[in-house]
Amino acid sequence: LKSQDIFVFPRHPPTMIVTVGRRCVAEQHTELAQSFPIQMRQALIQTRMFSDCHDEFVQQLVVGMVRRTYPPGRFVVEEGQRSDTFFVVYSGTADVVVNGCPVSKLMLGSVVGENSMLDVLSRRPATIRTIDKVEVGVVFRASFYALLETFSWEKRKFQTQAKQQLLDAGRLLNSGQDLELAFVAATFEFLTTLPHFDDRRLEPFLESLAMGSRSSFLRPNFELFREGSTECNEVYILERGSVVVSSGEAWSKEIT
């Protein structure tokens, strides 16, 4: 920090400072802030999914959590929604509601939806409705997969587990097929945004398309296909870079 970036705060009560460029924000240290990562870690390592993971992986999972607060009577998630997050309850209580009927309660340390990280077709099996003020730590599927790229043991573990689940459900027919969780999820999410594909009934079909897709890096000036070609049995999704589409001599258009 340069001298003009230094900010002095009273020693009591203790403070936490976050510096962004020349802006500085002071946040009161509370028991909540200090105990949050400890409680989240304890809750995660007690689950079947994360109990044998390396401690550093679990710690990084907690660091990447997004903290959210819900007032009484709010829906945290609703039955039937797409499930691309899981969360851990840090404070408060909530009802688990199935078909309009409360069936159980969530409280400190409850972990909800962790298995959805391995299944792009997963839907919320129940509605979570807060009873009083509830605070949760949320992990998104995208950040979970990004973290797996730096932890090879956990990546192999979860890819093997996801593959077995797909085989057991009959959604993966070839046991020797490679399965890249992050790539399949990203491709699936993109396909659901395309016209005529935003239909829930098509999701198993789109998952199959995503699992059968492959990623390729193409050199500049590479010709994907030529106008008039009869070999038109592939669909291309542009992940990065740009291509030029032309028709005869009349026009051309750059797509990014």
BELVENWO-V597546 format. One record per backbone hydrogen bond with DSSP energy under -0.5 kcal/mol. CO is the residue of the C=O (numbers start at 1). NH is the residue of the N-H. If there is no record, write none. Layout:
((CO;NH) (CO;NH))
This chain:
((2;5) (3;6) (14;29) (16;27) (18;25) (20;23) (23;20) (25;18) (27;16) (30;34) (31;35) (32;36) (33;37) (35;39) (36;40) (37;41) (38;42) (39;43) (40;44) (41;45) (42;46) (43;46) (44;47) (47;51) (50;53) (54;58) (55;59) (56;60) (57;61) (58;62) (59;63) (60;64) (62;65) (65;67) (66;138) (68;136) (70;134) (71;74) (74;76) (74;130) (77;128) (78;81) (81;124) (82;84) (84;141) (86;139) (87;112) (88;137) (89;109) (91;135) (93;131) (93;132) (94;106) (95;97) (95;129) (96;103) (96;104) (97;127) (98;101) (101;98) (104;96) (106;94) (107;110) (110;89) (112;87) (113;116) (114;117) (115;118) (116;119) (119;122) (122;83) (124;80) (127;97) (127;129) (128;76) (128;77) (129;95) (130;73) (134;70) (135;90) (135;91) (136;68) (136;138) (137;88) (138;66) (139;86) (140;144) (141;145) (142;146) (143;147) (144;148) (145;149) (146;149) (147;150) (148;151) (151;155) (152;156) (153;157) (154;158) (155;159) (156;160) (157;161) (158;162) (159;163) (160;164) (161;165) (162;166) (163;167) (164;168) (165;169) (166;171) (166;172) (167;170) (173;175) (174;177) (179;181) (180;184) (181;185) (182;186) (183;187) (184;188) (185;189) (186;190) (187;191) (188;192) (190;193) (191;194) (194;197) (197;199) (199;202) (200;203) (202;206) (203;207) (204;208) (205;209) (206;210) (207;211) (208;212) (210;213) (216;218) (219;222) (222;224) (226;229) (230;232) (236;238) (237;239) (243;255) (245;253) (247;250) (247;251) (251;247) (253;245) (255;243))
